[in-house]
Amino acid sequence: MLLVWVLASIAAVCAIWGVFVERHLYAIRYQDVAILPPGSKAIRVLHFGDLHLAPWQRRKMRWLGGLAETVKPDLVIDTGDNLGHRDAVAQVLEATGPLRRLPGAFVNGSNDYRAPGLTNPFTYFSAPTNARNTAELDTEGLVAGLGEFGWLNLNNSAGVLTINGTRVGLVGLDDEHIGRAHLGGLPASAAGLGTVDALIGVTHAPYRDAIEAMGSVGVELILAGHTHGGQVCLPAVGALVTNCDLPTNQAKGLSVQKVGRRPLLLNVVAGLGTSIYAPVRFFCRPEVRVLNLVARD
């Protein structure tokens, strides 16, 4: 009986920590990435995603908006799943508003199309979750608002930004998790960019076929989200699931991927939010990632 009481107490403490404390402990992770031509000036990239924002989440909104001054990025990349509620478009645009003066680009995630719904958390252990027949969201309003910032819409599209004198090519995919990624269109998108100094891929869900398609057109670095870093992790074990076919030891952070004989880098951000129906993080703090792109030796 004592053992049962002890285990129940530990479970309760862990739940309280994960729901009321850790999911608000926002972190900034920094990393240098050497992909620029020799002699290039460094480019500081703020990579965020998976806000899953609801209208009442003012603390998260203030923290994200403050990154314009805290990080002072040269480029902003948003890898989607910004919406966590059907009425949150205005709040997403408000939270990201302080970043609007900066060059940026974005893609959508599945939760930018449909509202969240209740789900059995144990289904994540059997296969990636399926799209739900939940309420449609104001995707058009979200995309239009981010576009008014001057940010590039990279959903199955591409563009070029000149940052600190470096011509950066960006190729993007809509969300592969719900079958919206046009993998076959990547070669034409990349070819249309002309000559660039660095080629970066942007996608929401880091499925292997998206990684391989981007690698095949010469992408050197991919930015993605979707996994929540596992969201509920175990000490000394890490993530238990990724909700895609990415290995759990690559659920967040920078990893090396192989496409044929050619390596490329994948940066997965664990994100700042959770579904409003699963508001917990454990051994997986909410985060943004700041990549300092520097010149190759």
WOWO-V147588 format. One record per run of one state. SS is the DSSP state (alpha for helix, beta for strand, coil for the rest). FROM is the first residue (numbers start at 1). LEN is the number of residues. If there is no record, write none. Layout:
ss-><SS & SS>
from-><FROM & FROM>
len-><LEN & LEN>
This chain:
ss-><coil & alpha & coil & beta & coil & beta & coil & beta & coil & alpha & coil & alpha & coil & beta & coil & beta & coil & alpha & coil & beta & coil & alpha & coil & beta & coil & alpha & coil & beta & coil & alpha & coil & beta & coil & beta & coil & beta & coil & alpha & coil & alpha & coil & beta & coil & alpha & coil & beta & coil & alpha & coil & beta & coil & beta & coil & alpha & coil & beta & coil & beta & coil & beta & coil & beta & coil>
from-><1 & 2 & 25 & 27 & 37 & 43 & 49 & 53 & 54 & 58 & 66 & 67 & 71 & 75 & 79 & 83 & 84 & 89 & 100 & 103 & 107 & 110 & 113 & 114 & 115 & 121 & 126 & 136 & 137 & 139 & 149 & 152 & 154 & 158 & 164 & 166 & 173 & 176 & 179 & 183 & 192 & 198 & 206 & 208 & 217 & 221 & 226 & 228 & 231 & 232 & 235 & 238 & 240 & 248 & 251 & 253 & 260 & 262 & 269 & 282 & 283 & 287 & 296>
len-><1 & 23 & 2 & 10 & 6 & 6 & 4 & 1 & 4 & 8 & 1 & 4 & 4 & 4 & 4 & 1 & 5 & 11 & 3 & 4 & 3 & 3 & 1 & 1 & 6 & 5 & 10 & 1 & 2 & 10 & 3 & 2 & 4 & 6 & 2 & 7 & 3 & 3 & 4 & 9 & 6 & 8 & 2 & 9 & 4 & 5 & 2 & 3 & 1 & 3 & 3 & 2 & 8 & 3 & 2 & 7 & 2 & 7 & 13 & 1 & 4 & 9 & 2>
